């Protein structure tokens, strides 16, 4: 079918990325700067659309195609235009203000592109709240933009306790996720490795990691380290004013009384549950015991 009078959107934007061998490679990203509406009679909506929108409980899932699926006969620009058309034809099928989780898979998105997606959803009264991704760059962009983030590995979800298995080792975890921003109330960060936050974790904010959690600021929200069952993981912050701490399956709530002067502290799993110690003294006094699945005093280990 020949289409006339269509403006071709700018699609091919390239970014340098480092591969595993340290080489610089080109990686295409999507551009959503110019998007034209399709006529209502477009025959491509149901037959070829690579983006799907479906309900999952009380929220909607906006599922993007993978990088390999984008490299098909149907270009990304046409796929996105089909989504706009689909949203307009189905906007009566959800309640106004319904939250949306963007399932980005291995797509590389920056803050500008996420904003464009959010604005498109707002046009039909949907609210982008969460971004689920396999890419660290997309996770950082989403967290910096104020969205909740779930970064997944290609093989397994983040929070599924490992039954009858050994502790999750560092080798099986993803690379650390570094965030140079404050995690605000209502934002949840999930990552299958260690999370490092250069900022505060505010009340109402959550950080959930398969590895350790380090907050170079005030930890006033909820932090869950070792989310896949690793009792060896720790949580540290310059100021511990947490609402709740979790390590593996253990839970600790904030004490009613806290010292007036706060110093860097570290939370760890002991034989009696989660304890706090001064960060500067922890390495000198404690060693991890695999049989007990807890950190114990070095004097007791002798």
N, C-alpha and C positions, 0 to 999 in steps of 0.2 A: 504493500500500500504506500503510495507516495504522499508525503505530507508537505504542505506549503506554508510559507510565512512563519517559520519557526526560528527562534533565536537559539543558537547552539550555546549551551552553558559552558563556562570554563571548567574543565574537569581535571586536566593533567597538571597537578602540582607535585613537585618532587622534593623529597627531604633526604639528607644524608643520614645514614644510620650505621652504627658499628655492628659488624657480624661477629660471630664467635671467635674468628681468627684475628680480630682487630682490624679488618679491612673496611674501607668506606664503601658503602653500596647505596644505590638509589632505591628509595621505597616510595611508591605512589600513595598519595592520600587523596581523599575525596574533597571536592570543593562544591559548596552549595550556594555560591554567590548569586547566580542568575538562574532562576527556575520559572518556567512558564507553565501556566495551567493548560491541561489537555481538554479538549471538548468532551462532553459527557458521553459521547458515543464511542470513545476509545475502545478498541477491541482487545487491548493488551492487559486490561486490569486483572481479569481472572485467569488468563491463560499463561502469562509469562512473569508475573510479578515475583520478584525475589525477596521482597520485604514483606513480613507478615505482622499482623497485629492481632493478638488474642488475649482473652481474659484469663487471669490466674488468681483466683480468689477475689479479693477486693481491688486488685490492681490490674493494669493492662501491661502486656509484654510487647514491646516494639522490637522485633528481631531482625537484625541486619544480616545480609548474606556474608559469607566468608570471603576472604581475598580470592580464593580459587573460583568461587561462584561468580564473583564480579567479572572475571576474565572469560565471560561467555559472549554469545552473539549479541545479547542485549546489554548496551552500555549502562554504566551506573547512572548517568544523567537521566536516562529514560526510566530507569527503575525508581528513582526518587520522585520524578514527576507522577508516576503511577501511584506512589504512596499518597501524595497530596490529593490526587483524584479520589483514591480509596477513602481517605479520611473525610472528605467532603460528602461522599455518598453514604457513609456509615456513622456520621456524627450524632445520630439520634439513638445509637445502640448502646451508649454508656451514659452514666450520670455525669453532670457537669462537675468539673474539678477532680475527676478520677486520676489517681496517681499512675504514672507510667515508669516502668523499668526498661531502660534501653539495653538490649542484649547485643553488644557490639562485637562479640567474638574476637577475631583477630584483626578487626578493622582499626586503623590508626586514625584517631580523631584528635583535633586540637580544641582549645577553648572556644575559638570562633565558630568552628563547625558544630560543636555541642550547643552553642547559643542559638545557631540557626535552626537546629532540630527542635530545641525547646520552644522557640518562637512559632514554628510551624504547628507544633502540638497545641500551643496556647490559642491558636486561631480557631481550633475546634474544641476549646474548653478542656483540654487535657493538660496535666502538669507533670513535667519530667522531674523525677525525684531521685532515681537510682540509676547508676550506670554499671553494668556487668561486663567485664572485659578480660581478655587474656593478655593485654598489652600494658606494660608499666607506664608507657608514655600517655596512653589514654587514661589510665587510672589517676595519674598525677594531674592531668588537665581537668578531669572531672572533679577531683577533690578540691583543687584550687578554685574551681568555679562554684563550689558550695554544694555539689551533689553527693549523695551517699554513693559509696563505691564498693563493689565486690570484684576483686581481682581473682580470677580462677586460673588453675593450671589446665593444660589440655586434657589431662587424664582423670582428675578427680575433683569433687567439690571441696570447699574449704572446711565446713563443719560437718564432718561425719566421723565420730570417734572410731579409732582403730580397735576392733575387738580381737582379743587373743593375739596381739602382735607386739613387737618391740616398740620402744619409743621412736617417734619420728626423728630422724637424724637430720643434721644440717645438710647433708648431701642430697636428700630427697626434697628439700624445700626450694621455693623460688628465691630469686635474688631479692635482697631487701628493697622495700618501697620507701623512698625518701620524700617527705612532704614538707615544703617550706611555706606552711600556712597554718593558721589556727583552725582546728576542727570545731565548727560551731554546733550549737544545739540543733538536734534533728538530723545531723549528718552521721552516717555510719560507714566506717572504712573497714573492709575485709580484704585480707591478703594471705596467700598460702606461704608466707615466709615471715621475716622480721619487718616490723614497721618502725620507722624513725620519723618523729614529728619535730620539726624545728619551729615550735610555736606552742600554743596551749591546746589542751583538750578540754573544752568547755563543758559545763553541766548540760546534760541532754545529748552530748556527743558520745560516740562509741568507736573504739578501735578493737578489732578482732583479728588476731594473727595466729598462724600456725607456729610461729617462732616467738622471739622476744618482742617487747614493746619498749621503746625509748622515747621519752618526751622531754625535749630540751626546752622546758617551760613548766607551766602549772598543769598538773593532771587533776582535773576537777570532774571529769565525766566517768565513763565506764570503760575499763580496759580488760580484755580477755586474751591472755597469752597462752600458748600451747593448746590452741583450740582443737587440735586433732588428737589430744591425749598425751602431749609431751609434758611430764612433770618437771623436767629440767629447765624449762623456760622461765624467764624472769621479766619483771616490769620495773622500770626505773624512771624517775622524774626529778627535775630540779626542786620541785615543790609538790609533795603528795597531799592533795586535798580531795581525794577521789570520792565518788559516789559509791562505786563498787569495783572490786578487783576480782578477776577470775584467773586461775591457772589450772589448765586441764579441766577437771571436774570439781575443783574446790572453789568456794566462794567466800569473799571477805567483804564486809561492809565497813564504812567509815566509822571510827570511834567517835563517841560523843564529845570527848575532849581531845584537842590537839595542841601541841606545844605552840607557843606564840611565835617562836623563831623556827622557821622551817629550813632544813638543810637537805641536800640531795639524798634521796633514800631509794632503796631497792626492795621490791617485794619478791619473795621466793617461797617455794613449797618446802615446808619442814615436816617432820613426822607428826606434828600436832596441827597441821594446816598451814595457811598462808601467814607468813611473818614479815615484818619490816626490819631492815638493818640500814645503817649508814652506808652509802655507796662506797666510801673510802675504806671501810673496814671489812666489807663482805668477802672479798677474795682472800684476805689474810686469815679469816676465821672459819670458812665453810668449804666443804667438799661434797660433791654429789655422790650419793649411794644408790646404785642401780637396783640392788635387791629391795631396798626400802622405798624406792621411788621418791626420794626426798633429799634435800640438802641437810647435812649434819655437821656438827661442830668437829673440827679437825682433831681435837683432843679425844673425842669419843671414837674416832676412827682408828686410833692407834691401839 
